[in-house]
Amino acid sequence: MSIPPDHRPATGTGGAGLSSDDPAGDDTLDLRVDDLVALLTAGTAGQPSSPAVADHDEPLDGRLDGDLLDSVASWAPADTRFGGFRLAPVRLERDLSLLTRWMNDPAVAAFWELAGPDTVTADHVRAQLEGDGRSVPCLGLLDSTPMSYFEIYRADLDPLARAYPARPHDTGIHLLLGGVADRGRGVGTALLRAVADLVLDHRPRCTRVVAEPDIRNTPSVSAFLSAGFRYAAEVDLPDKRAALMIRDRSLRHVL
């Protein structure tokens, strides 16, 4: 089962999920004061480094993604019933061919809409890597094997925040499962729960993890529900009608 929520977060170069008809500048929200301070004090720390690497298990720079998401690169691994899992921020020179192959899978392309040559995927990912740090693209590694793609993003700084009563530091996640063998057997649910837990563990100011899969994407909505998210509302986004899914910190150990 592929679980690819298809609304992409805005980045410093614009929201990839928005149509070209949207007014210029309408795809960003004002950064809150504490986030502006973080960006100013971080200097160039928010820009990704690009050493030539091939091993996803190498030590990662804990400040690779700056401060807006509390250094996703340094987050600890998690245990799931399918094996050990961790997030590895994407590096295009290492990961582009794999991501392009996944994006051209018809089951993924139906919602992510990034099928085509590798330049299509590269542009989408690069917009986040070269942005202000409000969205971090990552590979999901299960027992050290890359098998999924995540985008961890600041939902309160995303166009999504116009569609629901966002709270400061709301954190959003997008997921696709790369391999057909990992679909339809609960892997997506396990990873969604694991990543939501990682967000809540490493982002103490975040009280909610949110997602907005296409309302028509029944497997995705079902996986979020099974992972402890609640169905909050239907929301109209520029490119779809979405199911707003929320996992509350206060209900973390109940659902």
C-alpha positions as CSV (number, residue, x, y, z in Angstrom):
1,M,0.0,0.0,0.0
2,S,1.3,3.4,-0.9
3,I,0.5,6.2,1.5
4,P,1.4,9.4,-0.4
5,P,-0.4,12.5,0.9
6,D,-0.2,14.7,-2.1
7,H,-0.3,18.2,-0.7
8,R,3.4,19.3,-0.5
9,P,4.5,21.9,2.0
10,A,5.6,25.4,1.0
11,T,9.3,26.0,1.0
12,G,11.5,29.1,0.6
13,T,10.9,28.8,-3.2
14,G,7.2,28.3,-3.1
15,G,4.8,25.5,-2.3
16,A,5.1,22.6,-4.8
17,G,1.5,21.7,-4.1
18,L,0.1,25.0,-5.3
19,S,-1.0,25.8,-8.8
20,S,0.8,28.3,-10.9
21,D,-2.3,30.6,-10.8
22,D,-1.9,31.3,-7.1
23,P,-0.9,34.9,-6.4
24,A,2.8,35.5,-6.0
25,G,3.9,35.4,-2.4
26,D,0.6,33.8,-1.3
27,D,2.3,30.5,-0.5
28,T,4.2,31.6,2.6
29,L,3.2,32.7,6.0
30,D,4.9,35.2,8.3
31,L,7.4,33.4,10.5
32,R,6.8,33.8,14.2
33,V,9.2,35.8,16.3
34,D,11.0,32.8,17.8
35,D,11.4,31.2,14.4
36,L,12.9,34.4,13.0
37,V,15.4,34.5,15.8
38,A,16.3,30.9,15.2
39,L,16.9,31.6,11.5
40,L,19.0,34.7,12.2
41,T,21.1,33.0,14.9
42,A,21.6,29.9,12.8
43,G,23.3,31.8,10.0
44,T,24.1,29.4,7.3
45,A,23.6,26.4,9.4
46,G,20.2,25.9,7.8
47,Q,21.7,25.2,4.4
48,P,22.3,21.5,3.7
49,S,25.9,20.2,3.2
50,S,26.6,18.0,0.2
51,P,29.6,15.8,0.7
52,A,29.9,12.9,-1.7
53,V,28.5,9.9,0.3
54,A,27.0,6.6,-0.4
55,D,26.3,5.1,3.1
56,H,23.0,6.0,4.7
57,D,24.4,4.9,8.1
58,E,27.1,7.5,8.3
59,P,27.0,10.0,11.1
60,L,24.8,13.0,10.2
61,D,25.3,16.6,11.0
62,G,22.7,17.4,13.7
63,R,22.2,21.0,12.4
64,L,21.7,19.9,8.8
65,D,18.2,21.4,8.7
66,G,18.6,24.3,11.0
67,D,16.2,25.0,13.9
68,L,12.7,25.3,12.6
69,L,12.2,21.5,13.0
70,D,14.6,20.9,15.9
71,S,17.3,19.2,13.8
72,V,15.5,16.2,12.2
73,A,18.9,14.8,11.2
74,S,19.8,14.2,14.8
75,W,16.6,12.4,15.8
76,A,17.2,9.0,17.4
77,P,16.1,5.8,15.7
78,A,12.9,4.1,16.6
79,D,11.9,0.5,17.1
80,T,8.9,-0.9,15.1
81,R,7.4,-4.4,14.8
82,F,9.0,-4.5,11.3
83,G,12.5,-3.6,12.5
84,G,14.6,-0.6,13.5
85,F,13.6,2.6,11.7
86,R,15.2,6.0,11.3
87,L,15.0,9.2,9.2
88,A,17.9,10.2,7.0
89,P,17.6,13.7,5.4
90,V,17.8,13.4,1.6
91,R,20.9,14.2,-0.3
92,L,20.2,14.5,-4.0
93,E,23.5,13.2,-5.3
94,R,23.0,10.0,-3.4
95,D,19.2,9.6,-3.4
96,L,17.7,11.1,-6.6
97,S,17.6,8.0,-8.7
98,L,15.8,6.0,-6.0
99,L,13.3,8.8,-5.4
100,T,12.6,9.3,-9.1
101,R,11.9,5.6,-9.5
102,W,9.4,5.7,-6.6
103,M,7.7,8.9,-7.9
104,N,7.1,7.1,-11.3
105,D,5.3,4.2,-9.7
106,P,1.7,4.7,-10.8
107,A,0.3,4.2,-7.3
108,V,2.5,7.0,-6.0
109,A,2.2,9.3,-9.0
110,A,-1.6,9.3,-8.7
111,F,-1.3,11.5,-5.6
112,W,2.2,13.0,-5.6
113,E,2.0,14.0,-9.2
114,L,5.8,14.0,-9.6
115,A,6.2,11.4,-12.4
116,G,8.6,12.2,-15.1
117,P,12.4,12.6,-15.5
118,D,14.6,13.0,-12.5
119,T,14.6,16.8,-12.9
120,V,10.9,16.8,-11.7
121,T,11.8,15.1,-8.5
122,A,15.0,17.0,-8.1
123,D,13.2,20.4,-8.4
124,H,10.6,19.3,-5.8
125,V,13.3,18.1,-3.3
126,R,15.7,21.0,-4.0
127,A,13.1,23.6,-3.2
128,Q,13.0,22.2,0.3
129,L,16.7,21.7,0.7
130,E,17.4,25.2,-0.4
131,G,14.5,26.8,1.5
132,D,14.3,28.2,5.0
133,G,14.1,24.9,6.9
134,R,10.4,24.7,7.3
135,S,10.3,21.4,5.4
136,V,12.8,18.5,5.5
137,P,12.7,15.7,3.0
138,C,13.9,12.4,4.4
139,L,14.4,8.8,3.4
140,G,12.9,6.3,5.8
141,L,15.3,3.5,6.6
142,L,14.0,0.2,7.9
143,D,16.9,-2.0,9.2
144,S,19.3,0.4,7.3
145,T,17.4,-0.2,4.0
146,P,15.9,2.9,2.3
147,M,12.2,2.0,1.7
148,S,10.1,5.1,2.2
149,Y,10.1,8.9,1.7
150,F,8.9,11.4,4.3
151,E,8.5,15.2,4.4
152,I,8.5,16.6,7.9
153,Y,7.2,20.2,7.8
154,R,6.0,23.1,9.9
155,A,2.3,22.9,9.3
156,D,1.8,26.2,11.1
157,L,4.0,27.9,8.5
158,D,2.5,26.1,5.6
159,P,-0.5,27.1,3.4
160,L,-2.4,24.3,5.2
161,A,-2.6,26.7,8.2
162,R,-5.1,28.8,6.4
163,A,-7.5,25.8,6.2
164,Y,-7.7,24.9,9.9
165,P,-7.1,26.6,13.3
166,A,-3.3,25.9,13.4
167,R,-1.3,26.1,16.6
168,P,2.3,27.2,16.9
169,H,4.7,24.4,16.1
170,D,2.1,22.1,14.6
171,T,4.2,19.6,12.6
172,G,3.0,17.9,9.5
173,I,4.1,14.7,7.8
174,H,3.8,13.2,4.3
175,L,4.7,9.6,3.5
176,L,5.1,7.3,0.5
177,L,6.1,3.7,0.7
178,G,8.6,2.9,-2.1
179,G,8.3,-0.8,-2.5
180,V,5.1,-2.7,-3.4
181,A,6.1,-5.4,-0.9
182,D,5.7,-2.9,1.9
183,R,2.2,-2.0,1.1
184,G,-1.0,-3.5,2.4
185,R,0.6,-5.2,5.5
186,G,0.6,-2.5,8.1
187,V,4.1,-1.1,7.4
188,G,2.7,2.4,6.7
189,T,0.7,2.4,9.9
190,A,3.8,1.4,11.9
191,L,6.0,4.1,10.3
192,L,3.4,6.8,10.7
193,R,3.1,6.0,14.4
194,A,6.9,5.8,14.8
195,V,7.5,9.2,13.0
196,A,4.7,10.9,14.9
197,D,6.3,9.7,18.1
198,L,9.7,11.0,16.9
199,V,8.2,14.4,16.3
200,L,6.7,14.5,19.8
201,D,9.8,13.2,21.4
202,H,12.2,15.7,19.7
203,R,9.9,18.7,19.3
204,P,8.8,19.6,22.9
205,R,6.9,22.7,21.7
206,C,4.8,20.7,19.3
207,T,1.5,19.7,20.7
208,R,0.0,18.1,17.6
209,V,1.2,16.2,14.5
210,V,-1.0,16.7,11.5
211,A,-1.5,15.3,8.0
212,E,-3.8,16.0,5.1
213,P,-4.2,13.0,2.8
214,D,-6.6,13.3,-0.2
215,I,-10.0,12.4,1.1
216,R,-10.2,9.8,-1.8
217,N,-7.1,8.1,-0.6
218,T,-8.9,5.6,1.6
219,P,-5.8,3.4,2.4
220,S,-3.9,6.5,3.6
221,V,-6.7,7.8,5.8
222,S,-7.1,4.3,7.3
223,A,-3.4,4.1,8.0
224,F,-3.4,7.4,9.8
225,L,-6.4,6.3,11.9
226,S,-4.7,3.1,12.8
227,A,-1.5,5.0,13.8
228,G,-3.3,7.0,16.5
229,F,-4.5,10.0,14.4
230,R,-8.0,11.3,14.7
231,Y,-10.1,12.5,11.8
232,A,-10.7,16.2,12.5
233,A,-12.3,17.6,9.4
234,E,-12.5,17.8,5.7
235,V,-10.6,20.8,4.3
236,D,-10.4,22.4,0.9
237,L,-6.8,22.9,-0.3
238,P,-5.7,24.4,-3.6
239,D,-5.2,21.0,-5.2
240,K,-7.6,18.7,-3.4
241,R,-10.2,18.1,-0.7
242,A,-8.3,16.6,2.2
243,A,-8.9,14.7,5.4
244,L,-7.3,16.7,8.2
245,M,-5.8,14.1,10.5
246,I,-4.4,15.1,13.9
247,R,-2.4,13.2,16.6
248,D,-2.6,15.0,19.9
249,R,0.3,14.9,22.3
250,S,-2.2,14.6,25.2
251,L,-3.8,11.5,23.6
252,R,-0.5,10.0,22.6
253,H,-0.6,7.0,24.9
254,V,-4.3,6.5,24.6
255,L,-4.8,6.1,20.8
